[in-house]
Structures are given as C-alpha cells and as structure tokens.
Amino acid sequence: MPTAEIEVQDIRKGYVLNEFTALHLRATKNFTDFYGNKRKAGEEWLIDKSVKDVHIIDAAEELVQEKRIIVLAQN
C-alpha cells in the first residue's frame, strides 16, 4: 500500500510462468535486474520457470513477447 507521499503511476500484473511459457524481455536502459544480473540498454533475454514462477516486469524492462516453450524429445 503506497503512503501519502507516493503517487501510483502504473499497476503491473505478474506473469505466471510454467514449463510451457517464457517472457522475452528487453532492457530500456542500463540497470541491474531483480535477480542480480546487469542488463545493458537494448539487451534481450528470456525469463522462464527455472528463474522464477511469477515475474513482474520492472520499470527498465519491456515485454517483447510472451513465448511458448518447445520441448524436444531425445530422439
């Protein structure tokens, strides 16, 4: 809950990730993400269930696309 000094500018939903979904993200500026990784402006990466079950997009991240993970068999 925000205090009286804080103005809410945006409400972001959490993306629930499972074994078949991932988020393709892009950094809008240089920053260190919630997981401790240094990201450079324009860098792109995937967040999947192996990283976190739910991801809320940071102010310095933008969603490129929600991806469906393709699972390949050994054969």
N, C-alpha and C positions, 0 to 999 in steps of 0.2 A: 504494500500500500504506500503510495507516494505521500511525502509530507507536504505541508503548505508551501514550502519554498521550491518544490519540484513541479515542473509543468510536464504533463504527459504529452508527447508529440506523436507517438506511434505505438500501436499494440501489435505485437508479432506473435503468430501462432507457432507452436512447436511441431516439428515434423517427426512423426513416429516412424522409425526405421525398422525393417525386419530383414530377413535373409534374402528378400527379393527386391528391395528398394534401396536407393542411394541418392544422395544430393550432390549435384555438380555445382560447385561454388566458384566464385571469382572474387579476388580482393579488389576493393575500390581504392585502397590506399595502403601504404606500408603499416603493418601492425603485428602484434603477437596475439594469436587466437586463444580461445578459452582452454585449449589443450596444450598450450606452451609452444606451439610451432610459430616461427617467424614467417610471415607472409609478405610478399612484395606486391605492389600495385600491379594488377593485370594477371597475377599468378592464378592458376586454376587447379582444383583438386576435388577429390571425392570424399564424402563422409558416408560411411556405411555402419551397419550394426556392430561391426568389430571395434569401432571407435566409441560409439555411444548409441543408446536405444532411442533417445529423443534429442533433436538438435534445434535450437532456436537461432535463427540467422542473426549474426552480430551486425552492428551499425556499419562496420567496414567490410562486410561481405554482401554479395548479391547472389541470388539464386539464378543460375544459368538454366538448369533443367532438373526436374525430378527424373531419375533414371531407373529403369528396371534392370536388375542384375541378371545376367545369363549364366546359368550353372551348367558347366560342361562335364560329361561323364569321362571316365578314364579312357574309354575306347574312342 
